[in-house]
C-alpha cells in the first residue's frame, strides 16, 4: 500500500473502467528503458487506474542522482521526437521532480524521481490516454469514500498483489473544519488514531468499509488521503 501512495499525485481525472487497456509491462519496458545504474523493474500490481486513467507503473532503484536520471530520459524523449514537459510544469501535479512525454497513438510516458540516501527511486509509468478519452464521456467511478460538497476526489486503484484503493482530494476547508465535517456526519464511526507534527490520522467506517484517513494543512486549505483497509481493489 505504501507504494500506491507514491503515485497518488501523478494524475487527477474523472473516468470509468471498462475496456481493456494497452498499458502493460511489455509496453512500459519498451517505451521507457532502464535508467542509468538501474536494477530490476518492480511493477505496481497487474493493473493500475489513477482516477480512470489506465496505467502500468513500476519502480527502479538506482545509485545515480535524480538530475542525472531526468537528463537521461529528456535526451531519450528528444531523440525519439516525443514532445515532453519538464519539472516546472509537472510540479503542479506532483510534489516530486518528473518529466512527461506524449507518444504516438495517444500514449503518455512519465518519469518521476524520489531521491533518497544512497540513490534514487525512479517511478516509471505509461498511460493509455486513448482509452481514457473514451472513458471520460461516461459516468465517473464512485471512489467509495465520502467527501464534502463541491469536492472532486482523485481515485487510485491497483489490482493484484499489494494493490488497494487510495482516495485523495484538496479542500479549501481548514484541517480542523474538515475533521469536524466528518465527526459531525459520522459520529462514533469517525475517530482519531494518530497525531504527527504535520498531519493527523483518523479511521472511518462507512457502508461496511474501513478507511485510514490522513489530513494535513496545505496552502489555501487542507489535503486528505484515505486508504481502504482490509482488501485490495476489486
ChimeraX attribute file (.defattr): number of C-alpha atoms within 10 A of each C-alpha:
attribute: neighborCount
match mode: 1-to-1
recipient: residues
	/A:1	17
	/A:2	10
	/A:3	16
	/A:4	20
	/A:5	16
	/A:6	14
	/A:7	20
	/A:8	21
	/A:9	18
	/A:10	20
	/A:11	16
	/A:12	19
	/A:13	15
	/A:14	21
	/A:15	25
	/A:16	21
	/A:17	20
	/A:18	10
	/A:19	11
	/A:20	9
	/A:21	20
	/A:22	19
	/A:23	22
	/A:24	20
	/A:25	21
	/A:26	10
	/A:27	14
	/A:28	21
	/A:29	16
	/A:30	9
	/A:31	17
	/A:32	17
	/A:33	13
	/A:34	21
	/A:35	19
	/A:36	15
	/A:37	13
	/A:38	18
	/A:39	13
	/A:40	11
	/A:41	18
	/A:42	13
	/A:43	18
	/A:44	25
	/A:45	20
	/A:46	16
	/A:47	19
	/A:48	27
	/A:49	23
	/A:50	25
	/A:51	27
	/A:52	27
	/A:53	28
	/A:54	28
	/A:55	28
	/A:56	28
	/A:57	29
	/A:58	21
	/A:59	22
	/A:60	19
	/A:61	22
	/A:62	21
	/A:63	16
	/A:64	17
	/A:65	20
	/A:66	21
	/A:67	13
	/A:68	12
	/A:69	23
	/A:70	21
	/A:71	12
	/A:72	14
	/A:73	21
	/A:74	20
	/A:75	11
	/A:76	14
	/A:77	21
	/A:78	12
	/A:79	9
	/A:80	9
	/A:81	13
	/A:82	17
	/A:83	13
	/A:84	16
	/A:85	15
	/A:86	14
	/A:87	16
	/A:88	10
	/A:89	13
	/A:90	18
	/A:91	15
	/A:92	11
	/A:93	13
	/A:94	17
	/A:95	13
	/A:96	17
	/A:97	19
	/A:98	27
	/A:99	22
	/A:100	23
	/A:101	21
	/A:102	19
	/A:103	19
	/A:104	10
	/A:105	9
	/A:106	13
	/A:107	18
	/A:108	21
	/A:109	23
	/A:110	21
	/A:111	23
	/A:112	27
	/A:113	22
	/A:114	17
	/A:115	19
	/A:116	11
	/A:117	7
	/A:118	9
	/A:119	15
	/A:120	21
	/A:121	20
	/A:122	25
	/A:123	23
	/A:124	27
	/A:125	29
	/A:126	28
	/A:127	28
	/A:128	21
	/A:129	22
	/A:130	16
	/A:131	23
	/A:132	24
	/A:133	14
	/A:134	14
	/A:135	20
	/A:136	16
	/A:137	11
	/A:138	12
	/A:139	11
	/A:140	15
	/A:141	13
	/A:142	13
	/A:143	18
	/A:144	14
	/A:145	21
	/A:146	13
	/A:147	18
	/A:148	13
	/A:149	7
	/A:150	7
	/A:151	12
	/A:152	16
	/A:153	24
	/A:154	21
	/A:155	28
	/A:156	28
	/A:157	25
	/A:158	26
	/A:159	17
	/A:160	15
	/A:161	11
	/A:162	16
	/A:163	23
	/A:164	24
	/A:165	26
	/A:166	30
	/A:167	25
	/A:168	25
	/A:169	18
	/A:170	20
	/A:171	22
	/A:172	14
	/A:173	16
	/A:174	18
	/A:175	20
	/A:176	13
	/A:177	13
	/A:178	20
	/A:179	17
	/A:180	14
	/A:181	15
	/A:182	18
	/A:183	16
	/A:184	10
	/A:185	10
	/A:186	14
	/A:187	12
	/A:188	10
	/A:189	13
	/A:190	21
	/A:191	18
	/A:192	15
	/A:193	11
	/A:194	11
	/A:195	12
	/A:196	8
	/A:197	6
	/A:198	9
	/A:199	14
	/A:200	18
	/A:201	18
	/A:202	18
	/A:203	20
	/A:204	23
	/A:205	17
	/A:206	14
	/A:207	7
	/A:208	5
	/A:209	13
	/A:210	19
	/A:211	21
	/A:212	18
	/A:213	22
	/A:214	19
	/A:215	23
	/A:216	20
	/A:217	18
	/A:218	15
	/A:219	10
	/A:220	11
	/A:221	16
	/A:222	19
	/A:223	21
	/A:224	22
	/A:225	21
	/A:226	23
	/A:227	23
	/A:228	22
	/A:229	17
	/A:230	9
	/A:231	12
	/A:232	18
	/A:233	15
	/A:234	10
